[in-house]
Amino acid sequence: MNTVFAALNASYIHTSLAIRSVAAFAGLQGFSGVRLWERTINHRYRYLLGDLASLEPDLVVFSLYIWNVVIMKP
């Protein structure tokens, strides 16, 4: 299964420790095909969707924070 752990960070110097921790745990549990996808809130919405869709994920797990909850909300 192609699983993508996704995060929108405030800037490139910030990284998402949450998705790294969960992805590492998933790997320890035997999940294969786990990828990290991190971008910033400064990218355009269509770029973000296209870039994420290009990975052809079966499952996307989003990491939400106070600075990205508005853009991540459907």
DABEL-V721191 format. One record per pair of residues at least 6 apart in sequence whose ideal C-beta (glycine too) atoms are under 8 Angstrom apart, sorted by the first residue. I is the first residue (numbers start at 1). J is the second residue. If there is no record, write none. Layout:
I:J + I:J
//
This chain:
1:31 + 1:32 + 1:33 + 1:58 + 1:59 + 2:33 + 2:35 + 2:55 + 2:56 + 2:57 + 2:58 + 2:59 + 3:26 + 3:31 + 3:33 + 3:34 + 3:35 + 3:57 + 3:58 + 3:59 + 3:60 + 3:61 + 4:35 + 4:36 + 4:37 + 4:52 + 4:55 + 4:57 + 4:59 + 4:60 + 4:61 + 5:19 + 5:22 + 5:23 + 5:26 + 5:34 + 5:35 + 5:36 + 5:37 + 5:61 + 5:63 + 6:19 + 6:37 + 6:38 + 6:52 + 6:60 + 6:61 + 6:62 + 6:63 + 7:16 + 7:18 + 7:19 + 7:36 + 7:37 + 7:38 + 7:39 + 7:62 + 7:63 + 7:65 + 7:68 + 8:38 + 8:39 + 8:40 + 8:41 + 8:48 + 8:68 + 8:71 + 8:72 + 9:15 + 9:16 + 9:38 + 9:39 + 9:40 + 9:41 + 9:68 + 10:40 + 10:41 + 10:65 + 10:67 + 10:68 + 11:40 + 11:42 + 12:40 + 15:38 + 16:38 + 16:63 + 18:63 + 19:36 + 19:38 + 19:61 + 19:63 + 20:36 + 22:61 + 23:34 + 23:36 + 26:34 + 27:34 + 35:55 + 35:57 + 37:51 + 37:52 + 37:55 + 39:48 + 39:51 + 41:67 + 41:68 + 41:71 + 45:71 + 48:71 + 52:60 + 62:72 + 64:72
//
